[in-house]
Amino acid sequence: MGAIAIILARGGSKGVPGKNVAEVGGKPCVAWTIEAARASSVGRVVVSTDSDEVAGVTRGLDVEVHDRSPELATDTARVDDAAREVVHCVDPDGAMDVIVLLYGNVPVRPAGLIDRAVSMLDSTRCDSVQSYAPVGKHHPWWTARVDESSGATEPWEGAVLNHGVHRRQDLPAAYVPDGGVIALTRRSLLLEIEGIAPGPHAFFGRDRRGVLTGEGEVIDIDAPIDLVIADAVLRQTVG
């Protein structure tokens, strides 16, 4: 199957301004994702951005740049819309069967993760594969509602706080999407699979699967502290 990696790296961010070009581990953040994509079996890599700074880093690494439309570079724009714009522009004839979506603000992901997702997509013939990490101590069973005025607590669901479980080791396995990789078929991204309810996750298709990562193996930059953690991890890894 032909595959293309689309790296999404817009210029704006309220939580961490300029995070895609912020230095982490001695490189601009987006450079780590570009290098991960180029180290995979994916044949073509394109960075979608509205930022001149991101484009400069990308061209410096000899990777294609797609100039994202302004309306797809806002805080409310959906990633699948941005990805579809790239596909329609750079692959209008449908030569690429597999689309790999990567976020430029994820500088830390385990080696081989991209290929694992693509391999599962190929072997199972599913619609999409997403990476998931264990939730750890932030388990849904330990989620509660807290009254802001009185401080009274009650379970988020069920009748017993913490589901009666007080040791992390006794919690059932639960996972959360970690942003490491999304691999999906062209038909799924282009919303060509019939019978899928409309919504922000319709582009995942019907048969959705997951590859697992270890706790802390993927770090995405959503807050300033994430830059500090990612920088420490990468400097230790490359050091």
C-alpha positions in Angstrom: 0.0 0.0 0.0 1.2 3.5 -0.8 1.4 5.7 2.4 1.7 9.3 3.1 2.5 10.9 6.5 0.8 14.3 7.1 2.3 16.2 10.0 -0.1 18.8 11.4 1.8 21.8 12.8 -0.1 25.1 12.8 1.5 28.3 14.2 -1.0 29.3 16.8 -1.5 27.8 20.3 -3.0 29.4 23.4 -1.5 26.9 25.9 2.1 27.0 24.6 2.6 29.8 22.0 4.9 28.7 19.2 5.2 25.2 20.6 5.9 23.5 17.2 9.1 25.5 16.9 10.0 25.6 20.6 13.4 24.1 21.3 13.2 20.7 22.9 16.0 18.3 23.2 18.2 20.7 21.2 15.9 20.9 18.2 12.7 22.6 17.2 9.8 20.5 18.5 8.4 19.6 15.0 11.8 18.3 13.8 11.4 15.3 16.1 8.1 14.3 14.4 9.6 14.9 11.0 12.5 12.7 11.8 10.2 10.0 13.2 8.2 10.0 10.0 11.3 9.8 7.8 12.6 6.9 9.8 9.4 4.9 9.2 8.4 3.0 6.1 6.0 5.7 5.0 7.2 6.9 1.6 6.1 10.5 1.5 6.0 13.1 4.3 4.2 16.4 4.1 3.9 19.1 6.8 0.7 21.1 6.9 1.2 24.5 8.4 0.3 28.2 8.3 3.6 29.2 10.0 6.6 30.6 8.2 8.8 29.3 11.1 7.5 25.8 10.9 7.8 25.9 7.1 11.4 27.0 7.5 12.3 24.1 9.8 10.5 21.7 7.4 12.3 22.9 4.3 15.6 22.8 6.2 15.0 19.0 6.7 14.1 18.6 3.0 10.4 17.8 3.5 7.4 19.0 1.6 5.4 21.9 3.0 1.7 22.4 2.4 0.4 25.9 3.0 -2.6 25.4 5.2 -5.7 27.6 4.5 -6.3 30.2 7.2 -9.7 28.9 8.0 -8.2 25.5 8.8 -5.5 27.0 11.1 -7.8 28.3 13.9 -8.3 26.9 17.4 -11.7 25.4 16.4 -10.6 23.9 13.1 -10.7 20.1 12.9 -7.6 18.0 12.2 -9.4 15.8 9.7 -10.4 18.8 7.6 -6.8 20.0 7.6 -5.6 16.5 6.6 -8.2 16.2 3.8 -7.0 19.5 2.4 -3.5 18.0 2.1 -4.8 14.8 0.5 -6.9 16.6 -2.1 -4.0 18.9 -2.9 -0.9 16.6 -3.1 -2.6 13.3 -4.0 -5.7 14.0 -6.0 -5.4 10.8 -8.1 -5.6 8.6 -5.0 -2.1 6.9 -5.3 -1.8 6.8 -1.5 -4.1 4.2 0.2 -2.8 4.9 3.7 -2.8 8.2 5.5 -0.7 8.6 8.7 -1.5 11.6 10.8 1.1 12.9 13.1 1.1 16.0 15.4 4.1 18.3 15.3 3.8 19.0 19.0 4.7 15.4 19.9 8.5 15.2 20.1 8.6 12.0 22.0 7.2 8.7 20.7 8.7 5.2 20.7 10.8 4.0 17.8 8.7 1.9 15.4 5.3 3.2 16.5 4.4 4.5 13.1 5.2 1.3 11.4 3.3 -0.7 14.0 0.2 1.3 13.3 0.5 1.0 9.5 1.2 -2.8 9.9 -2.0 -3.3 11.9 -4.0 -1.3 9.4 -2.6 -3.5 6.6 -2.9 -6.9 8.3 -6.4 -6.4 9.7 -7.9 -4.3 6.9 -9.5 -2.1 9.5 -10.4 1.6 8.9 -8.1 3.2 11.4 -5.5 2.5 14.1 -4.7 5.0 16.9 -2.1 4.8 19.6 -3.2 4.4 23.2 -1.4 4.8 26.5 -2.5 3.4 29.9 -4.2 6.0 32.0 -2.3 5.2 35.2 -3.6 6.9 38.3 -6.0 9.1 36.3 -8.3 6.1 35.9 -12.0 6.8 35.1 -13.0 4.7 38.2 -11.2 7.3 40.3 -13.0 10.3 38.7 -15.3 12.2 41.0 -17.7 15.2 40.9 -16.7 17.9 43.5 -19.2 20.7 44.3 -17.2 23.9 43.9 -19.0 25.7 46.8 -19.4 23.0 49.4 -16.6 20.6 48.4 -19.1 17.6 48.6 -17.9 14.7 46.4 -19.7 11.9 44.6 -18.7 9.3 42.1 -18.6 10.4 38.4 -20.5 7.2 37.8 -22.0 4.4 39.9 -22.9 4.6 43.6 -19.5 4.0 45.3 -16.7 6.5 45.3 -13.6 5.1 43.5 -15.7 2.0 42.7 -14.4 0.7 46.0 -10.9 0.3 44.7 -8.0 2.0 46.5 -5.0 0.4 45.0 -3.8 1.3 41.5 -2.8 -2.3 40.9 -6.4 -3.4 41.3 -7.8 -1.1 38.6 -8.9 -2.8 35.3 -6.8 -1.8 32.3 -7.9 1.4 30.7 -6.3 3.4 27.9 -6.5 6.9 26.5 -5.4 8.2 23.0 -1.9 9.6 23.4 -1.4 11.5 20.1 1.5 9.3 19.0 0.1 8.2 15.7 -3.1 7.8 13.7 -3.1 5.6 10.7 -6.2 5.3 8.5 -7.3 4.4 5.1 -7.9 7.0 2.5 -11.6 6.0 2.3 -12.0 6.5 6.0 -10.4 10.0 6.0 -12.4 11.1 3.1 -15.6 9.9 4.8 -16.4 7.5 2.0 -17.5 4.6 4.3 -21.2 4.3 4.4 -23.2 4.1 7.6 -20.9 6.2 9.8 -22.7 8.7 12.0 -21.5 12.3 11.4 -19.3 13.9 14.0 -15.8 14.9 14.8 -14.5 11.3 14.9 -16.4 10.0 11.8 -13.1 10.0 9.9 -11.9 7.0 12.1 -14.4 4.8 10.2 -16.2 1.8 11.6 -13.5 -0.7 12.4 -11.3 1.2 14.8 -8.3 -0.4 16.4 -5.4 0.6 18.7 -1.7 0.0 19.3 -0.5 0.3 22.8 2.4 2.4 24.1 3.9 2.4 27.6 3.2 5.0 30.2 5.2 8.1 29.4 6.5 6.8 26.0 4.6 9.5 24.2 4.7 13.1 25.2 2.7 15.8 23.6 3.2 19.5 24.3 -0.1 20.9 25.7 1.3 22.9 28.7 4.7 24.5 29.5 5.6 21.7 31.9 5.4 19.3 29.0 8.3 21.1 27.3 10.4 20.6 30.4 9.6 16.9 30.7 10.1 16.2 27.0 13.4 18.1 26.9 14.7 16.1 29.9 13.6 12.8 28.3 15.1 13.6 24.9 18.4 14.9 26.3 18.8 11.7 28.3 17.9 9.6 25.3 20.3 11.2 22.9 22.9 11.8 25.5 
